[in-house]
Amino acid sequence: MENRLKELRAERGWSQAALGEHLNISRQSVNAIETGRYDPSLPLAFRIARLFDKPIEAIFDDGQAAAE
Amino acid sequence: MSATDQFAEITPKQAAKKYVSRVFGASLGYIGAVFGVSFLIDDGDPVTVFTIMAALLPGIFIVLMVLALWKYLSEMDEVARHDHSRALLIAAFTVLGLAGSWGLVELYNDAFPRIPVFFVYPAFFGVYGIVACMLYGRKA
C-alpha cells in the first residue's frame, strides 16, 4: 500500500523521530510505514489521519480507488 | 495484546529501557543461581530432592527472562511487534529444525556427541536476536 506520510511529515517540518513521538511509535516504525514495508493497523491509520487532519484515504492508497 | 496497545502511555524508548532492566536483573539472578548451584552440588553427588530443586533454581530466572520478553512484546509499538514476532517464529522454526535433526542423528549414530537440551535456550535467543536486528533495522 502506498502512502503520503513522508510528504505530509515534510510539510510540517517534522523528522521521523518527531512524528514517532506524536504517534507514540519509534523512528524505525515511522520509516517502515513511510517506505511501505509495513501497513499500519486501522487504529494507527486513524491516529495518523487525525494527526494530519485528513481522511485515511487521503493518506493511504491501496491502488483500488482508481480501478473502481 | 490488542490492536490498540500502541496508544498506551508508555513510549517505545521507555518500553525498551524497562525490558533491558528486567532482563539485566534476571540475568544477574541467573548468574548468581548458576554459581550458587555449582558451589553446592558436585558432579558425584547423589540425586536428592535438594539437588533437583537446586538445579531448577536457575530455570526460574530463565522463565523470568522469557516473561520479560513477553511483557516487552505487549509494550512495544505494533510495527516492532510485527517484526519481533516474525523473528521469534523464525528462531523457533530454525531451532526446532536443527534440534530435531540433530536429535535424530544422535539417536541413530552413537559416534555423534550428545548436545544438552539446555543449549536450545541460548540458540533460540541467539537466532531471535540476529533476525530481529535484521528485520527491524532494515530501511525498506
Backbone of each chain as ProteinMPNN parsed JSONL, in Angstrom:
{"seq_chain_A": "MENRLKELRAERGWSQAALGEHLNISRQSVNAIETGRYDPSLPLAFRIARLFDKPIEAIFDDGQAAAE", "coords_chain_A": {"N_chain_A": [[0.84, -1.196, 0.0], [0.534, 2.214, -0.831], [1.568, 5.416, 0.517], [1.215, 8.825, 1.779], [2.733, 9.713, 3.796], [5.422, 10.549, 4.239], [5.535, 12.862, 2.717], [3.556, 14.469, 3.935], [4.648, 14.688, 6.451], [6.961, 16.1, 5.848], [5.853, 18.516, 5.071], [5.152, 19.591, 7.471], [7.551, 19.924, 8.59], [8.673, 17.997, 10.192], [10.798, 15.581, 11.714], [11.437, 12.034, 11.303], [11.621, 10.956, 13.823], [10.304, 12.893, 15.345], [7.691, 12.72, 14.352], [7.196, 10.136, 15.131], [7.121, 10.495, 17.898], [4.754, 11.947, 18.174], [2.945, 10.007, 17.428], [3.443, 8.028, 19.161], [5.153, 5.921, 18.471], [8.164, 4.238, 17.358], [11.077, 5.748, 15.715], [12.093, 4.036, 13.793], [9.825, 2.595, 13.228], [8.17, 4.509, 12.052], [9.64, 4.915, 9.745], [9.373, 2.396, 8.578], [6.66, 2.395, 7.921], [6.48, 4.616, 6.209], [8.057, 3.797, 4.027], [6.582, 1.786, 3.056], [6.977, -0.737, 3.927], [5.598, -1.731, 6.017], [2.174, -1.975, 6.664], [0.011, 0.054, 8.445], [-2.094, -0.755, 11.313], [-5.704, -0.471, 11.528], [-6.506, 1.182, 13.793], [-4.079, 2.652, 14.172], [-3.822, 3.861, 11.696], [-6.053, 5.538, 11.731], [-5.253, 7.219, 13.777], [-3.042, 8.464, 12.625], [-4.342, 9.766, 10.532], [-5.99, 11.552, 11.943], [-4.049, 13.09, 13.178], [-2.934, 14.482, 11.031], [-5.149, 15.702, 10.18], [-6.772, 14.724, 8.074], [-8.739, 12.618, 5.849], [-8.478, 9.013, 5.987], [-8.169, 7.822, 3.459], [-6.971, 9.84, 2.056], [-4.421, 9.751, 2.742], [-3.491, 7.122, 2.69], [-3.199, 4.755, 0.058], [-4.598, 2.098, -1.548], [-4.527, 1.394, -4.126], [-6.84, 0.658, -5.319], [-8.819, 2.534, -5.626], [-8.671, 4.06, -8.037], [-9.213, 2.096, -9.844], [-11.859, 1.521, -9.446]], "CA_chain_A": [[0.0, 0.0, 0.0], [1.32, 3.449, -0.882], [1.055, 6.446, 1.42], [1.785, 10.173, 1.648], [3.206, 10.084, 5.139], [6.682, 11.292, 4.153], [5.194, 14.184, 2.166], [2.833, 15.222, 4.97], [5.615, 14.959, 7.525], [7.852, 17.156, 5.357], [5.088, 19.774, 5.083], [5.162, 20.12, 8.846], [8.948, 20.081, 9.003], [8.965, 17.042, 11.266], [11.685, 14.437, 11.451], [10.755, 10.757, 11.577], [11.575, 10.791, 15.288], [9.258, 13.792, 15.863], [6.396, 12.109, 14.016], [7.085, 8.971, 16.012], [6.705, 10.952, 19.237], [3.33, 12.306, 18.091], [2.14, 8.785, 17.267], [3.917, 7.085, 20.183], [5.844, 4.781, 17.86], [9.587, 4.562, 17.213], [11.512, 6.305, 14.427], [12.197, 2.906, 12.858], [8.462, 2.213, 12.828], [7.729, 5.531, 11.096], [10.352, 4.604, 8.498], [8.784, 1.181, 7.992], [5.364, 2.761, 7.324], [6.731, 5.524, 5.07], [8.634, 3.079, 2.882], [5.628, 0.766, 2.626], [7.371, -2.059, 4.412], [4.57, -2.158, 6.976], [0.889, -1.271, 6.572], [-0.458, 0.201, 9.83], [-3.424, -1.26, 11.676], [-6.753, 0.546, 11.39], [-6.397, 2.203, 14.849], [-2.933, 3.533, 13.936], [-4.145, 4.647, 10.499], [-6.956, 6.606, 12.204], [-4.452, 8.155, 14.58], [-2.255, 9.239, 11.66], [-5.286, 10.626, 9.813], [-6.412, 12.632, 12.853], [-2.893, 13.96, 13.414], [-2.768, 15.36, 9.869], [-6.472, 16.26, 9.899], [-7.183, 14.288, 6.728], [-9.321, 11.269, 5.851], [-7.488, 7.944, 5.796], [-7.899, 7.566, 2.035], [-6.137, 10.917, 1.518], [-3.043, 9.452, 3.16], [-3.15, 5.757, 2.253], [-3.81, 4.367, -1.215], [-4.402, 0.669, -1.786], [-4.487, 1.187, -5.557], [-8.146, 0.182, -5.787], [-9.721, 3.667, -5.859], [-8.665, 4.416, -9.466], [-9.776, 0.964, -10.605], [-13.316, 1.403, -9.236]], "C_chain_A": [[0.882, 1.256, 0.0], [0.725, 4.471, 0.083], [1.808, 7.762, 1.23], [2.405, 10.648, 2.951], [4.474, 10.943, 5.087], [6.429, 12.735, 3.699], [4.507, 15.053, 3.229], [3.75, 15.589, 6.134], [6.535, 16.111, 7.128], [7.154, 18.514, 5.376], [5.11, 20.43, 6.462], [6.579, 20.308, 9.378], [9.337, 19.148, 10.128], [9.983, 16.005, 10.808], [10.876, 13.163, 11.699], [10.603, 10.546, 13.08], [10.453, 11.648, 15.89], [7.872, 13.227, 15.567], [6.142, 10.887, 14.904], [6.612, 9.356, 17.405], [5.219, 11.324, 19.252], [2.438, 11.062, 18.067], [2.448, 7.737, 18.329], [4.411, 5.771, 19.559], [7.298, 5.194, 17.629], [9.892, 5.15, 15.832], [11.59, 5.193, 13.374], [10.814, 2.491, 12.345], [7.883, 3.22, 11.836], [8.355, 5.241, 9.736], [9.72, 3.401, 7.786], [7.44, 1.493, 7.32], [5.58, 3.635, 6.086], [7.211, 4.781, 3.834], [7.705, 1.967, 2.386], [5.983, -0.64, 3.062], [6.34, -2.619, 5.383], [3.314, -1.306, 6.771], [0.3, -1.186, 7.984], [-1.832, -0.426, 10.05], [-4.437, -0.132, 11.51], [-6.681, 1.592, 12.517], [-5.231, 3.168, 14.624], [-3.17, 4.408, 12.705], [-5.085, 5.806, 10.866], [-6.171, 7.665, 12.971], [-3.614, 9.056, 13.672], [-3.168, 10.244, 10.945], [-5.716, 11.81, 10.678], [-5.277, 13.617, 13.081], [-2.728, 14.951, 12.269], [-4.093, 15.978, 9.416], [-6.938, 15.961, 8.466], [-7.873, 12.932, 6.832], [-8.248, 10.222, 5.537], [-7.129, 7.76, 4.317], [-7.107, 8.688, 1.371], [-4.66, 10.683, 1.856], [-2.594, 8.099, 2.611], [-3.908, 5.399, 0.98], [-3.521, 2.887, -1.48], [-4.416, 0.34, -3.275], [-5.814, 0.735, -6.145], [-9.078, 1.337, -6.174], [-9.815, 4.016, -7.335], [-9.329, 3.337, -10.306], [-11.286, 0.929, -10.512], [-14.111, 2.496, -9.918]], "O_chain_A": [[1.857, 1.339, 0.747], [-0.456, 4.408, 0.425], [2.874, 7.812, 0.616], [2.576, 11.847, 3.171], [4.586, 11.939, 5.801], [7.017, 13.684, 4.216], [4.842, 16.226, 3.396], [3.634, 16.665, 6.72], [6.853, 16.979, 7.941], [7.778, 19.536, 5.662], [5.089, 21.654, 6.591], [6.771, 20.796, 10.492], [10.221, 19.458, 10.926], [10.006, 15.611, 9.642], [9.77, 13.212, 12.238], [9.59, 10.026, 13.548], [9.748, 11.22, 16.803], [6.987, 13.25, 16.422], [5.023, 10.647, 15.36], [5.812, 8.651, 18.02], [4.515, 11.051, 20.224], [1.332, 11.061, 18.607], [1.8, 6.693, 18.392], [4.128, 4.678, 20.05], [7.622, 6.379, 17.698], [9.082, 5.063, 14.909], [11.206, 5.385, 12.221], [10.656, 2.093, 11.191], [7.189, 2.839, 10.892], [7.686, 5.311, 8.706], [9.557, 3.394, 6.566], [7.118, 0.924, 6.276], [4.95, 3.426, 5.05], [6.811, 5.106, 2.716], [8.013, 1.288, 1.407], [5.369, -1.614, 2.625], [6.225, -3.833, 5.55], [3.385, -0.079, 6.712], [0.11, -2.206, 8.645], [-2.616, -0.603, 9.118], [-4.059, 1.031, 11.368], [-6.786, 2.785, 12.232], [-5.37, 4.369, 14.857], [-2.761, 5.569, 12.681], [-4.925, 6.92, 10.367], [-6.411, 8.863, 12.818], [-3.491, 10.256, 13.917], [-2.816, 11.411, 10.775], [-5.795, 12.94, 10.195], [-5.499, 14.825, 13.167], [-2.42, 16.121, 12.497], [-4.154, 16.681, 8.407], [-7.429, 16.839, 7.757], [-7.632, 12.18, 7.776], [-7.239, 10.524, 4.9], [-5.966, 7.569, 3.963], [-6.62, 8.522, 0.252], [-3.774, 11.343, 1.314], [-1.47, 7.949, 2.133], [-5.094, 5.698, 0.839], [-2.368, 2.477, -1.617], [-4.331, -0.826, -3.66], [-5.901, 0.459, -7.341], [-10.013, 1.149, -6.953], [-10.912, 4.246, -7.845], [-9.929, 3.62, -11.343], [-11.944, 0.372, -11.39], [-15.338, 2.518, -9.824]]}, "seq_chain_B": "MSATDQFAEITPKQAAKKYVSRVFGASLGYIGAVFGVSFLIDDGDPVTVFTIMAALLPGIFIVLMVLALWKYLSEMDEVARHDHSRALLIAAFTVLGLAGSWGLVELYNDAFPRIPVFFVYPAFFGVYGIVACMLYGRKA", "coords_chain_B": {"N_chain_B": [[-2.452, -8.656, 24.377], [-3.591, -6.154, 22.331], [-4.956, -4.52, 19.407], [-4.839, -1.893, 20.005], [-2.748, -1.32, 21.604], [-0.587, 0.264, 20.947], [-1.246, 2.78, 21.636], [-0.803, 3.143, 24.231], [0.338, 4.627, 27.325], [3.03, 4.357, 27.712], [6.177, 4.964, 26.167], [8.005, 3.934, 23.158], [10.768, 4.006, 23.757], [10.789, 3.977, 26.554], [9.651, 1.491, 26.964], [11.643, -0.174, 25.899], [13.731, 0.405, 27.651], [12.684, -0.532, 30.074], [12.51, -3.236, 29.461], [15.219, -3.925, 29.095], [16.195, -3.451, 31.693], [14.713, -5.317, 33.155], [15.566, -7.754, 32.006], [18.269, -7.579, 32.544], [18.28, -7.679, 35.349], [17.183, -10.253, 35.729], [19.17, -11.729, 34.47], [21.379, -11.289, 36.125], [20.441, -12.588, 38.407], [20.286, -15.158, 37.371], [22.986, -15.766, 36.789], [24.031, -15.643, 39.377], [22.558, -17.735, 40.54], [23.437, -19.957, 39.051], [26.168, -20.037, 39.731], [25.882, -20.41, 42.483], [24.513, -22.893, 42.649], [26.382, -24.515, 41.371], [28.387, -24.393, 43.257], [27.196, -25.655, 45.422], [26.467, -28.221, 44.538], [28.196, -31.082, 43.605], [29.756, -33.005, 40.946], [29.668, -35.793, 41.506], [27.716, -36.091, 43.423], [24.91, -37.661, 45.084], [21.605, -38.088, 43.687], [19.109, -36.136, 44.946], [16.1, -34.774, 46.468], [16.793, -32.212, 47.125], [19.019, -31.633, 45.402], [17.757, -31.717, 42.952], [15.859, -29.656, 43.18], [17.591, -27.521, 43.582], [18.958, -27.52, 41.154], [16.946, -26.704, 39.518], [16.654, -24.072, 40.159], [18.155, -21.97, 38.687], [16.599, -22.049, 36.422], [14.299, -20.677, 37.037], [15.007, -18.033, 36.677], [15.453, -18.035, 33.972], [12.864, -18.386, 33.074], [11.859, -15.949, 33.991], [13.222, -14.211, 32.275], [12.063, -14.897, 29.85], [9.44, -14.132, 30.391], [9.869, -11.401, 30.623], [10.435, -10.748, 28.005], [7.967, -11.362, 26.869], [6.357, -9.433, 28.101], [7.578, -7.168, 27.061], [6.93, -7.461, 24.377], [4.241, -6.846, 24.485], [4.359, -4.2, 25.119], [5.781, -2.803, 23.196], [5.633, -0.873, 20.082], [3.267, -1.403, 17.343], [4.534, -1.963, 14.885], [7.111, -2.743, 15.545], [6.381, -4.928, 17.075], [5.327, -6.596, 15.139], [7.633, -7.188, 13.594], [9.313, -8.319, 15.55], [7.777, -10.501, 16.314], [7.823, -12.016, 13.982], [10.551, -12.56, 13.924], [10.764, -14.133, 16.215], [9.253, -16.357, 15.452], [10.765, -17.286, 13.267], [13.124, -17.902, 14.621], [12.158, -19.907, 16.33], [11.332, -21.914, 14.5], [13.762, -22.415, 13.217], [15.434, -23.349, 15.31], [13.9, -25.496, 16.215], [13.978, -27.123, 13.949], [16.758, -27.598, 13.676], [17.383, -28.745, 16.205], [15.677, -30.954, 16.247], [16.615, -32.386, 14.006], [19.294, -32.822, 14.721], [18.866, -34.347, 16.99], [17.849, -36.72, 15.901], [20.076, -37.579, 14.483], [21.801, -38.043, 16.612], [20.38, -40.111, 17.805], [20.557, -42.274, 16.038], [23.243, -42.61, 15.585], [25.869, -43.51, 17.393], [28.367, -42.412, 17.555], [28.208, -39.687, 17.377], [28.394, -36.576, 19.195], [26.546, -35.949, 22.229], [24.366, -33.315, 22.594], [23.518, -31.157, 25.194], [20.115, -30.497, 26.127], [19.78, -28.069, 27.246], [21.077, -26.158, 25.666], [19.288, -25.33, 23.787], [17.899, -23.066, 24.59], [19.808, -20.752, 24.695], [20.483, -20.914, 21.965], [18.063, -20.426, 20.655], [17.507, -17.768, 21.507], [19.737, -16.532, 20.485], [19.449, -16.788, 17.674], [17.0, -15.465, 17.417], [17.706, -12.844, 18.272], [19.558, -12.028, 16.291], [17.992, -12.19, 13.944], [15.91, -10.413, 14.592], [17.28, -7.968, 14.703], [18.043, -7.789, 12.038], [15.549, -7.646, 10.723], [14.077, -5.48, 11.948], [15.86, -3.436, 11.814], [16.227, -2.867, 9.173], [16.049, -0.741, 6.283], [14.109, -0.575, 4.209]], "CA_chain_B": [[-2.026, -7.726, 23.329], [-4.661, -5.771, 21.426], [-4.523, -3.633, 18.327], [-4.744, -0.514, 20.493], [-1.646, -1.219, 22.553], [0.379, 1.292, 20.579], [-1.677, 4.055, 22.173], [-0.568, 3.126, 25.666], [1.092, 5.77, 27.809], [4.458, 4.085, 27.671], [6.78, 5.227, 24.857], [8.892, 2.833, 22.738], [12.046, 4.067, 24.481], [10.542, 3.53, 27.934], [9.427, 0.036, 26.901], [12.944, -0.821, 25.694], [14.5, 0.557, 28.898], [12.115, -1.455, 31.067], [12.892, -4.596, 29.052], [16.643, -4.117, 29.382], [16.4, -3.542, 33.14], [14.15, -6.602, 33.606], [16.442, -8.848, 31.568], [19.528, -7.431, 33.28], [18.036, -8.202, 36.696], [17.026, -11.71, 35.647], [20.478, -12.295, 34.108], [22.192, -11.296, 37.347], [19.905, -13.673, 39.231], [20.653, -16.426, 36.721], [24.427, -15.997, 37.006], [24.182, -15.941, 40.797], [21.993, -19.065, 40.808], [24.317, -20.973, 38.447], [27.361, -20.137, 40.582], [25.469, -20.964, 43.768], [24.211, -24.319, 42.481], [27.66, -25.186, 41.072], [29.122, -24.466, 44.52], [26.511, -26.574, 46.342], [26.345, -29.583, 44.006], [29.35, -31.613, 42.876], [29.396, -33.987, 39.916], [29.416, -37.134, 42.027], [26.703, -36.086, 44.483], [23.71, -38.453, 44.801], [20.411, -37.318, 43.306], [18.132, -35.987, 46.03], [15.117, -33.71, 46.21], [17.534, -30.948, 47.235], [19.818, -31.376, 44.19], [16.828, -31.437, 41.832], [15.309, -28.309, 43.404], [18.678, -26.557, 43.371], [19.246, -27.467, 39.714], [15.842, -25.979, 38.869], [16.685, -22.664, 40.58], [18.483, -21.043, 37.583], [15.493, -22.07, 35.458], [13.335, -19.631, 37.412], [15.447, -16.772, 36.067], [15.223, -18.185, 32.528], [11.426, -18.103, 32.896], [11.69, -14.501, 34.17], [13.688, -13.561, 31.037], [11.027, -15.132, 28.825], [8.299, -13.274, 30.749], [10.269, -10.024, 30.312], [10.26, -10.596, 26.553], [6.514, -11.361, 26.638], [5.882, -8.112, 28.528], [8.105, -6.208, 26.088], [6.129, -7.599, 23.152], [2.956, -6.171, 24.683], [4.573, -2.77, 25.334], [6.379, -2.152, 22.024], [4.616, -0.446, 19.113], [2.784, -2.515, 16.517], [5.491, -2.302, 13.826], [8.166, -3.516, 16.206], [5.795, -6.212, 17.479], [5.227, -7.391, 13.911], [8.973, -7.679, 13.233], [9.815, -9.207, 16.613], [7.011, -11.753, 16.252], [8.382, -12.777, 12.859], [11.879, -13.033, 14.337], [10.549, -15.23, 17.172], [8.81, -17.532, 14.686], [11.925, -17.788, 12.505], [14.03, -18.533, 15.594], [11.537, -21.152, 16.803], [11.38, -22.916, 13.425], [15.171, -22.759, 12.977], [15.947, -24.175, 16.418], [13.157, -26.763, 16.181], [14.517, -27.922, 12.845], [18.123, -28.033, 13.99], [17.369, -29.637, 17.378], [15.037, -32.208, 15.836], [17.51, -33.103, 13.1], [20.451, -33.292, 15.488], [18.38, -35.416, 17.87], [17.77, -37.963, 15.121], [21.459, -38.0, 14.21], [22.27, -38.617, 17.894], [19.64, -41.345, 18.084], [20.962, -43.371, 15.155], [24.698, -42.676, 15.46], [26.475, -43.396, 18.722], [29.624, -41.667, 17.498], [27.979, -38.233, 17.441], [28.311, -36.084, 20.582], [25.234, -35.559, 22.755], [24.299, -31.899, 22.977], [22.475, -30.99, 26.218], [18.903, -29.743, 25.738], [19.987, -26.722, 27.781], [21.564, -25.232, 24.642], [18.17, -24.854, 22.959], [17.546, -21.71, 25.05], [20.68, -19.72, 24.096], [20.426, -20.977, 20.488], [16.828, -19.752, 20.261], [17.63, -16.324, 21.687], [20.775, -16.066, 19.567], [18.833, -16.648, 16.335], [15.982, -14.408, 17.534], [18.377, -11.549, 18.349], [20.137, -11.7, 14.981], [16.908, -11.958, 12.97], [15.188, -9.193, 14.99], [18.099, -6.828, 14.262], [17.985, -7.731, 10.571], [14.211, -7.245, 10.284], [13.635, -4.182, 12.448], [16.847, -2.407, 11.49], [16.365, -2.598, 7.746], [15.481, 0.56, 5.878], [12.898, -0.709, 3.4]], "C_chain_B": [[-3.188, -7.399, 22.412], [-4.119, -4.811, 20.389], [-4.345, -2.201, 18.808], [-3.597, -0.323, 21.463], [-0.688, -0.074, 22.24], [-0.007, 2.662, 21.117], [-1.492, 4.119, 23.691], [0.318, 4.31, 26.049], [2.593, 5.581, 27.631], [5.004, 4.313, 26.25], [7.667, 4.048, 24.46], [10.215, 2.821, 23.497], [11.893, 3.58, 25.915], [10.359, 2.013, 27.971], [10.76, -0.701, 26.768], [13.779, -0.758, 26.967], [14.012, -0.426, 29.964], [12.519, -2.89, 30.755], [14.346, -4.876, 29.422], [16.872, -4.275, 30.891], [15.853, -4.863, 33.692], [15.077, -7.759, 33.249], [17.768, -8.796, 32.309], [19.387, -8.005, 34.685], [17.935, -9.719, 36.707], [18.358, -12.385, 35.311], [21.401, -12.359, 35.319], [21.759, -12.431, 38.267], [20.318, -15.029, 38.694], [22.121, -16.764, 36.991], [24.673, -16.379, 38.466], [23.699, -17.353, 41.128], [22.893, -20.167, 40.25], [25.57, -21.164, 39.303], [27.009, -20.798, 41.911], [25.232, -22.472, 43.682], [25.498, -25.102, 42.197], [28.485, -25.366, 42.348], [28.527, -25.538, 45.437], [26.519, -28.032, 45.874], [27.604, -29.97, 43.242], [28.878, -32.699, 41.921], [28.979, -35.354, 40.482], [28.322, -37.229, 43.08], [25.502, -36.955, 44.122], [22.524, -37.544, 44.478], [19.432, -37.308, 44.478], [17.12, -34.913, 45.626], [15.822, -32.355, 46.22], [18.295, -30.633, 45.941], [18.914, -31.052, 42.997], [16.27, -30.021, 41.966], [16.364, -27.246, 43.134], [18.985, -26.399, 41.889], [18.161, -26.697, 38.957], [15.892, -24.47, 39.138], [17.063, -21.704, 39.438], [17.361, -20.965, 36.542], [14.447, -21.022, 35.757], [13.698, -18.313, 36.725], [15.333, -16.824, 34.538], [13.756, -17.865, 32.226], [11.168, -16.602, 33.035], [12.137, -13.731, 32.926], [12.653, -13.717, 29.923], [9.805, -14.246, 29.106], [8.603, -11.808, 30.444], [10.088, -9.756, 28.823], [8.771, -10.534, 26.2], [5.925, -9.995, 26.967], [6.318, -7.046, 27.517], [7.302, -6.254, 24.786], [4.798, -6.858, 23.274], [3.131, -4.661, 24.812], [5.155, -2.051, 24.115], [5.288, -1.733, 21.043], [4.337, -1.573, 18.118], [3.758, -2.928, 15.412], [6.612, -3.172, 14.404], [7.639, -4.897, 16.592], [5.689, -7.155, 16.281], [6.582, -8.009, 13.565], [9.521, -8.654, 14.277], [9.068, -10.543, 16.608], [7.515, -12.636, 15.116], [9.731, -13.368, 13.243], [11.744, -14.215, 15.302], [10.113, -16.506, 16.45], [9.973, -18.143, 13.907], [12.888, -18.508, 13.435], [13.464, -19.873, 16.059], [11.653, -22.249, 15.738], [12.819, -23.372, 13.165], [15.678, -23.719, 14.05], [15.21, -25.511, 16.488], [13.725, -27.692, 15.111], [15.893, -28.48, 13.166], [18.13, -29.048, 15.136], [16.763, -30.993, 17.018], [15.95, -33.043, 14.96], [18.702, -33.672, 13.853], [20.05, -34.446, 16.417], [18.3, -36.747, 17.153], [19.158, -38.501, 14.799], [22.049, -38.661, 15.46], [21.679, -40.002, 18.13], [20.192, -42.529, 17.288], [22.475, -43.512, 14.982], [25.349, -42.457, 16.825], [27.739, -42.539, 18.715], [29.423, -40.16, 17.639], [27.827, -37.761, 18.892], [26.881, -35.706, 20.967], [25.273, -34.071, 23.142], [23.187, -31.745, 24.015], [21.315, -30.124, 25.726], [18.996, -28.288, 26.204], [20.326, -25.715, 26.68], [20.463, -24.745, 23.689], [17.843, -23.398, 23.31], [18.48, -20.643, 24.47], [20.654, -19.733, 22.563], [19.199, -20.22, 19.983], [16.984, -18.236, 20.365], [18.721, -15.735, 20.809], [20.199, -15.82, 18.18], [17.814, -15.511, 16.355], [16.634, -13.017, 17.511], [18.913, -11.111, 16.996], [19.032, -11.345, 13.981], [16.142, -10.673, 13.303], [15.956, -7.953, 14.545], [18.013, -6.663, 12.746], [16.635, -7.201, 10.095], [13.89, -5.811, 10.677], [14.602, -3.065, 12.053], [16.888, -2.047, 10.022], [15.566, -1.37, 7.33], [14.188, 0.408, 5.081], [12.675, -2.155, 3.014]], "O_chain_B": [[-3.726, -8.301, 21.769], [-2.982, -4.349, 20.476], [-3.763, -1.379, 18.1], [-3.484, 0.734, 22.085], [-0.058, 0.488, 23.136], [0.79, 3.599, 21.069], [-1.973, 5.044, 24.345], [0.965, 4.915, 25.195], [3.329, 6.546, 27.424], [4.384, 3.914, 25.264], [8.046, 3.246, 25.314], [10.728, 1.756, 23.841], [12.75, 2.865, 26.433], [10.843, 1.337, 28.879], [10.989, -1.714, 27.429], [14.449, -1.725, 27.331], [14.806, -1.061, 30.659], [12.83, -3.667, 31.657], [14.666, -5.922, 29.985], [17.65, -5.129, 31.317], [16.452, -5.46, 34.587], [15.343, -8.633, 34.075], [18.33, -9.833, 32.662], [20.263, -8.729, 35.157], [18.511, -10.39, 37.563], [18.645, -13.477, 35.801], [22.112, -13.343, 35.522], [22.589, -13.142, 38.834], [20.657, -15.936, 39.454], [22.457, -17.887, 37.367], [25.422, -17.312, 38.759], [24.338, -18.076, 41.892], [23.092, -21.195, 40.898], [25.986, -22.291, 39.571], [27.752, -21.647, 42.404], [25.692, -23.232, 44.535], [25.687, -26.205, 42.709], [29.192, -26.361, 42.505], [29.255, -26.241, 46.138], [26.569, -28.956, 46.685], [28.025, -29.257, 42.332], [27.779, -33.239, 42.049], [28.046, -35.982, 39.982], [28.029, -38.316, 43.578], [25.106, -36.985, 42.956], [22.449, -36.401, 44.929], [18.988, -38.36, 44.937], [17.261, -34.246, 44.601], [15.497, -31.467, 45.432], [18.23, -29.511, 45.438], [19.254, -30.228, 42.148], [16.215, -29.275, 40.988], [16.079, -26.206, 42.54], [19.242, -25.292, 41.416], [18.415, -26.115, 37.902], [15.252, -23.687, 38.436], [16.364, -20.712, 39.231], [17.195, -19.948, 35.869], [13.778, -20.528, 34.85], [12.829, -17.577, 36.256], [15.143, -15.796, 33.888], [13.444, -17.171, 31.259], [10.361, -16.038, 32.295], [11.524, -12.73, 32.556], [12.402, -12.788, 29.155], [9.212, -13.682, 28.186], [7.711, -11.055, 30.052], [9.645, -8.678, 28.426], [8.363, -9.752, 25.341], [5.104, -9.463, 26.219], [5.551, -6.15, 27.163], [7.031, -5.222, 24.173], [4.29, -6.311, 22.296], [2.17, -3.912, 24.638], [5.039, -0.831, 24.004], [4.147, -2.182, 21.154], [5.068, -2.561, 18.056], [3.811, -4.1, 15.038], [6.998, -4.19, 13.828], [8.338, -5.902, 16.461], [5.931, -8.356, 16.397], [6.672, -9.203, 13.279], [10.114, -9.678, 13.936], [9.659, -11.591, 16.868], [7.621, -13.853, 15.266], [10.027, -14.522, 12.934], [12.507, -15.178, 15.224], [10.553, -17.602, 16.796], [10.146, -19.362, 13.888], [13.407, -19.575, 13.106], [14.196, -20.856, 16.169], [12.03, -23.379, 16.047], [13.071, -24.552, 12.925], [16.27, -24.756, 13.749], [15.816, -26.541, 16.784], [13.923, -28.885, 15.341], [16.167, -29.663, 12.962], [18.797, -30.08, 15.055], [17.265, -32.04, 17.426], [16.055, -34.257, 15.138], [19.081, -34.828, 13.668], [20.808, -35.398, 16.6], [18.641, -37.786, 17.719], [19.396, -39.708, 14.835], [22.708, -39.697, 15.378], [22.355, -40.926, 18.582], [20.282, -43.645, 17.8], [22.938, -44.432, 14.307], [25.368, -41.339, 17.339], [28.134, -42.002, 19.75], [30.359, -39.438, 17.982], [27.218, -38.444, 19.715], [26.111, -35.212, 20.144], [26.122, -33.645, 23.925], [22.049, -32.144, 23.768], [21.514, -29.147, 25.004], [18.372, -27.397, 25.628], [19.916, -24.556, 26.748], [20.693, -23.846, 22.88], [17.545, -22.595, 22.426], [18.005, -19.715, 23.816], [20.788, -18.684, 21.933], [19.278, -19.47, 19.01], [16.64, -17.505, 19.437], [18.645, -14.567, 20.427], [20.432, -14.769, 17.582], [17.763, -14.696, 15.434], [16.165, -12.12, 16.81], [18.744, -9.958, 16.599], [19.117, -10.344, 13.269], [15.765, -9.927, 12.399], [15.356, -6.991, 14.064], [17.923, -5.547, 12.236], [16.58, -6.395, 9.167], [13.477, -5.013, 9.835], [14.217, -1.899, 11.968], [17.501, -1.05, 9.643], [14.556, -1.017, 7.939], [13.261, 1.196, 5.266], [11.701, -2.468, 2.329]]}, "name": "protein", "num_of_chains": 2, "seq": "MENRLKELRAERGWSQAALGEHLNISRQSVNAIETGRYDPSLPLAFRIARLFDKPIEAIFDDGQAAAEMSATDQFAEITPKQAAKKYVSRVFGASLGYIGAVFGVSFLIDDGDPVTVFTIMAALLPGIFIVLMVLALWKYLSEMDEVARHDHSRALLIAAFTVLGLAGSWGLVELYNDAFPRIPVFFVYPAFFGVYGIVACMLYGRKA"}
